[in-house]
Amino acid sequence: MADDGRGRVTLITLHSAKGLEFPVVFIAGVEEGLLPIGRAVEAEWSDPLPMEEERRLFYVGITRAERLLYLTYAGMRATYGRYQPAVASRFLGQLPATHVHDGGRRTAAARTAARGASLTSRARGDSGAGWTTTLPEPEASSSPSMPAYRFAPGERVFHAKFGEGQIVTVTDRRDGDQELAILFTRHGSKRLMASLANLEALPGDA
């Protein structure tokens, strides 16, 4: 609490948060490639230690909250000037369901209405401000569609950027997606989500 009696927001990295506690904590960007970081995702099949370090870092973050904890991730994210679908972190699926309340997402219409409302109205939750406390279900187009094809370990695939490779492991996600560890001939090991990678399965004798 600031000296004038108003609330105060502290911006801090997870690495710097150890030992501190706050009444309310927001952790933004809980997505594959951010938390856990992309380097840990790519190296997991050969070295699990970086992923365990990311999991420990996530634990440090969530235990900083004394009363309320908000975990957020984007539906779309701009990376190096390109917009692409974001994938929720695997850590979210590992939280006890009895301790989690899913707030859902705002639709495009709700986002447009919220942008036109004043900050004061939005903070108060005025009914005329286009801001609701019960968030609508996500639109069908807000997340990538799950591929009908199911990949298997040992299968050879082609990726537009990384070229030919062989699937080492396949991890099924709760949302129906598959997380693939692939060893590419020219680019080494990569971990990709089947719904986003746009992979082409190659004949077995390739």
C-alpha positions, -999 to 999 in steps of 0.1 A, spaced: 0 0 0 14 34 -10 17 63 15 -14 80 1 -36 49 8 -39 38 -28 -29 3 -40 3 -2 -58 15 -27 -85 49 -43 -83 64 -56 -116 90 -83 -110 105 -113 -127 100 -148 -114 137 -151 -107 136 -120 -84 104 -130 -66 119 -157 -44 113 -150 -7 87 -123 -14 49 -125 -9 20 -104 -22 -18 -105 -15 -26 -108 -52 -2 -122 -79 -6 -121 -117 16 -143 -138 13 -134 -175 24 -154 -205 20 -189 -191 25 -204 -225 47 -230 -242 79 -212 -252 76 -186 -225 69 -207 -193 85 -231 -199 110 -213 -221 116 -226 -256 151 -238 -249 138 -261 -222 111 -274 -244 135 -282 -273 160 -299 -250 136 -319 -229 139 -352 -248 177 -353 -242 181 -333 -210 151 -330 -186 170 -307 -161 161 -274 -179 124 -283 -179 125 -292 -142 141 -258 -135 113 -241 -154 88 -261 -133 106 -250 -101 105 -214 -113 67 -217 -119 63 -231 -84 82 -202 -70 58 -178 -88 25 -194 -77 36 -196 -41 42 -159 -39 4 -153 -37 -11 -150 -2 -48 -148 -13 -54 -147 -50 -34 -160 -80 -42 -152 -116 -25 -172 -144 -30 -158 -179 -19 -167 -215 -26 -152 -249 -47 -167 -276 -25 -150 -302 9 -136 -297 32 -114 -319 66 -130 -322 93 -113 -343 66 -93 -361 44 -124 -369 11 -132 -352 6 -169 -344 -16 -189 -320 -2 -194 -285 -4 -227 -267 -12 -228 -230 17 -241 -208 17 -277 -198 21 -265 -162 -15 -253 -162 -28 -288 -168 -7 -301 -139 -24 -279 -113 -51 -296 -91 -85 -290 -107 -101 -285 -73 -80 -254 -67 -84 -237 -102 -113 -215 -114 -112 -211 -152 -121 -175 -161 -124 -183 -198 -117 -157 -225 -133 -125 -238 -146 -127 -274 -137 -102 -301 -170 -83 -294 -162 -80 -257 -127 -68 -264 -140 -41 -288 -166 -30 -262 -139 -29 -235 -116 -7 -256 -144 18 -259 -151 20 -222 -133 43 -198 -108 28 -174 -129 39 -144 -161 22 -158 -142 -9 -165 -127 -10 -130 -161 -5 -114 -177 -31 -136 -205 -8 -148 -230 -27 -169 -229 -1 -196 -192 -3 -201 -191 -36 -220 -172 -53 -192 -186 -84 -175 -174 -104 -146 -186 -136 -162 -165 -141 -193 -180 -158 -224 -168 -190 -239 -140 -187 -264 -149 -184 -301 -144 -215 -322 -118 -197 -342 -98 -184 -312 -77 -216 -309 -59 -237 -335 -79 -267 -348 -67 -301 -337 -53 -322 -365 -73 -353 -374 -40 -372 -381 -24 -388 -351 14 -390 -352 34 -419 -337 70 -424 -325 94 -435 -352 74 -418 -380 92 -396 -405 79 -361 -412 86 -330 -432 85 -294 -418 86 -264 -440 114 -247 -420 133 -276 -404 131 -301 -433 130 -339 -428 130 -355 -393 119 -384 -373 95 -383 -343 112 -395 -311 84 -392 -286 47 -382 -287 29 -367 -257 -9 -365 -258 -23 -333 -243 -56 -329 -225 -69 -307 -252 -65 -334 -279 -33 -319 -292 0 -338 -295 34 -326 -283 61 -340 -306 98 -344 -300 114 -346 -334 150 -351 -344 156 -332 -377 184 -342 -400 198 -307 -404 184 -288 -374 187 -312 -345 160 -318 -319 129 -297 -317 96 -299 -297 66 -289 -317 28 -289 -312 10 -310 -339 -17 -284 -342 7 -256 -350 36 -273 -368 18 -281 -401 38 -314 -405 36 -337 -435 39 -374 -428 65 -391 -451 63 -426 -465 79 -453 -443 106 -460 -468 117 -423 -471 
